[in-house]
Amino acid sequence: MSIVGEREIRNVRETGDYGNQGDPILAAMLQPEIDGEVNRIMKGWPRRFGPKLFALTSSKELPLLGDVKQLRLFNSPDDLFAWFAETCRVKWKSDTMTFTLEEGCTSTVGKRQFFSHLNATAVPVYDAVECFPHHPERPDHFYLPYKLPKSDGSALQEFIDHLNPETNADRDLLVAALMTPGWGGSAGSRPAFVIRSARGRGVGKSKTCELICDMWGKALNLNEKDSFRVIRHSLMNDHTIGRRCILIDNVESKLENSGLAHLITTKRIAGHLMYKGQGDYPNNLTVFLSANTPRLSLDIIDRCVPIDIGPEQTAPNWPEWSENFIRNRQPALIADVMSKISRGRLISIDAGSSRWASWEKAILSRFQSGQSLVTLIANRKKDLIASSGGGLTQKMDPPK
């Protein structure tokens, strides 16, 4: 059965019979019938990720990178029907029908009822929506359409040349940190990165973290003392959709946050979603921390990769360069990073019993220095334990 008109969404149809006044008698349409028409007219939208309904906005050309502005989220029946109305005519009756389509169908499907129905049944269903690519792509993730430029390595070279790592090994580790948000490893399998320097303030620790995070669509900024409850609440908002990075800047006190340690390795992040109740998403996040001489708990030391920043460089145009680079070269940098992740391994990594064996084999194997980087990270963790007073020994309590 078809609704009247090729581009008209309605919850009733004409029966072919007429009343005493000559008006056509309408029959309430069954939910599957409405579903079919909506699917046809809206070309397979809306779809779901978690408990959220969403659609893509129309675009004449593919962007170079995914943009969250391509998403249309429907948090209420009004949101959904406003979207319908932008595309076609909507005739939605709210009164009770005196004519029934079949036994048991005595009234129209209301807007709220239909919205709840789609929230529970719309397909396909995704685990998450991503604004940036992964390699390999994560199963059951919806990637916003994009078209990266061809990689030639120049953007990555320019990017790393403007940073000031302490050693060549730190240079490689900064590239590894930049690659990590684009790696499609399993949820909760990415280490945190502690960007540190014993040279004091002003050497570029915060700027390095910010710049790496900005390449992946900016970071969600958190405080070192935030509980897991606060962290979880922050991550459940619509504005965090597609985020890849969390930044905790200028860690000054003893960092013994069990919620943070849990966040780094948990496979899924669950919490309350506005309008939806409970929801949960896969943990594809990479955590960055900046500090001078950090004192960390054993739990966090075990979950981090320390990277040392060298002396301050004289770069009076650095703020202008970074702004221009993000505006003009971000797609090229992401293309270079994804190319480096996806090409074959340069060496085989013996990760032993490392917590981060899958990351080491996927990311550090792309560097000729990969095996020595594994050793360097392990040694730096030992130094962190010693400088933190034997590691701020803390049993990781369940996060609240």
C-alpha positions, 0 to 999 in steps of 0.5 A: 500500500502506498501513501498519497503522493510520492513525497508525502509522509503520513500516518493515514491513507484513503480507503477509496470510500467516501462519507456522507459529506463526500469526504474520503474516509481515512484509515489508520496505517499500520506501523510497518506500512509507515516504516516502509514509506519513511524508509523509501522517501528518506532513503534509508534514514534515520539510523541509530547509534546506541540509543540515538537516532541520526541522519546525514545532512545533504552535501554536494561534495565530499569534505576532505575530513568528516565534520560533526556538522554533517550529523543531524541528531533527533532528540525529540519527536519535534526534531524528527518531524521538522527534518521530515518537513524539510524534505517532503510534505507531512500529513500526520493525523492525531485524531482517533479514526472511526474506520479501522484498517484491520481488527485491532487498529483503531487509532493513528500512530502518534508522533511520540509513539512513532519516534519511540518506535524508531528509537527501538527499531531503526536499522542499521544500528551502529556502535558509534559515529566517527568523524575521522578515519581508523585503520583498520576500520572498527566494526559496527562504526559509522564513518562520516563521508570524507575524501582525504587528499593523497599522502606524500609525507610532507605534512607529517614532516612539517608537523614534527619539525615544528615540535621540540622533542628531547631526543630522536626517540622522543621524536618517534614517540611524538609521531606514535602519539599522533598516530594512536587516535587513528589506529583502529585497535580494540576499545581500551587498548590505547596507552595514555601519553604523558608529555613532560619536561624537567626543563620547567615551564614554557618549553611547549608541553601544553602546546604539543598536547593541544596541537596533536589533539586539535589534529583529531578534532580537538580534545575534551579537556578534563581536570586531574581531580575529576572523578569518573562520574564527572568524566563519564558525564562529560563524555555522554554529551552530544558535543563529544560525538566523534571525539578521539582525545582527552587532555588533562593539562598541567598536572601539578599534584599527585595524580592518583585518580582511579577513575582516570586509570579506569578510563584509559583501559575500560572497553566501554563507557556507560552513563546517562544520556540526555533524553535517552536514559542509559547508554554506552559507547566503545572507548576509542579515546586516547588520553594526553597529560602534560606535566613538568615532573609528574608524580603518578600512581602505579596504575597510571604509570602502568598505563602511560607512555612518557615523552620528553620535551626538549629546550624551548625553541625560538619560534616567534611565528609558532602560534600563527603557523599552528593556526594556519597548519590546522586550517590548511594542512589538517587533511593532508596530515591525517592522510600522511598519518593514515598512510603510515599506520596502514603500510606494512610493518618495518620490523617485528616487535617483541612486546613480551607480556606488555599490557600494550602489546597490540598497540606496540605491534601495530604502531611502534612496528612502523618505526625502525627504532620500534624495539628500542622504543619498547625498551625505552618506555619500560625504562622510563616507567621504572624511572617514574616509579622511582621519582614518584616515591616508589609509585604512589601505591594505590589499589584501584578501587571501582570508579564511581 
